[in-house]
Amino acid sequence: MKNIFRRKLTAILAAVFAVSMVMPTASVFAADGDSYLALGADLSDSERATVLELLGVDGTEGYNIITVTNAEEHQYLDAYVSSSEIGSRALSSVLIKENGGDEIQVETQNINFCTTGMYRNALATAGVSGADVKVVGPFEISGTAALVGTIKAYEEMTGEEVSDEVIEGSVGELTTTGEVAEEIGDQEAAEGIIAKVKEQMADNPDMTDEEIREAIRDAAEEAGVDISDSTVEKIANMLENLQGLDIDWSNVKRQSQSILENFKDMFDSEQAKGFFSRIIEWFMNLF
């Protein structure tokens, strides 16, 4: 009996895998719409050529060009990142375009500190939605400054101004997530924990300080992560700062749920179950 079940389950999994192989794969930059390039002001000619190649851009004709200066990077990052890490040259470059939907899709190349999940979390806080984003450096760089360029390009693309306070809050979230990832030794858990708590805050923006801390501990426990009191405080302070900002919490919730789809094995919640896990579960119930 067990062997029959195993054979059936194996056949089911093979069928699901076959479906996944023939399903069309979405290209991140396939949607129609205006494209915006945010380029570091201090790129040399060769570095500029490198980032354009990495972005898949054959020249800049037809693109809306935004320049990001080192002064702008320091304006938003100095409170969170050491001046030596920011440096004296603006190098991060971004390609962003509308994707016709609601979600944020992110790709990176030559970015060694910021992950795609970190960008998605922070961009959702800044009010970004329905955008495909690609972030590159001419060589390995942290990528923290690229967030400024992405938001600046998004403002130009949509005509919606993002306040300095919200930009600073987003930068704080990005850098805090990176620090938490280093402290707990797990980038995905850091991204998932913060997305999980932000989702709850979207339902209850007036959560008390203690409720936020409890939500952080619960999310960490659910993710199977040991988290220190100091790390809880670091996350809580960052999230409490967001409470006082003019943030589109409905967008935060929508993007957080989308991010949590990537962590369906980490968090046991209905919205975190992915497409294939739901198919397998449905087939399992047949037996």
Beta strands, then each sheet from edge to edge (+ up, - down):
strand 1: 35-40
strand 2: 64-68
strand 3: 93-98
strand 4: 104-111
strand 5: 131-141
sheet 1: 2+ 1+ 3- 5+ 4+
end
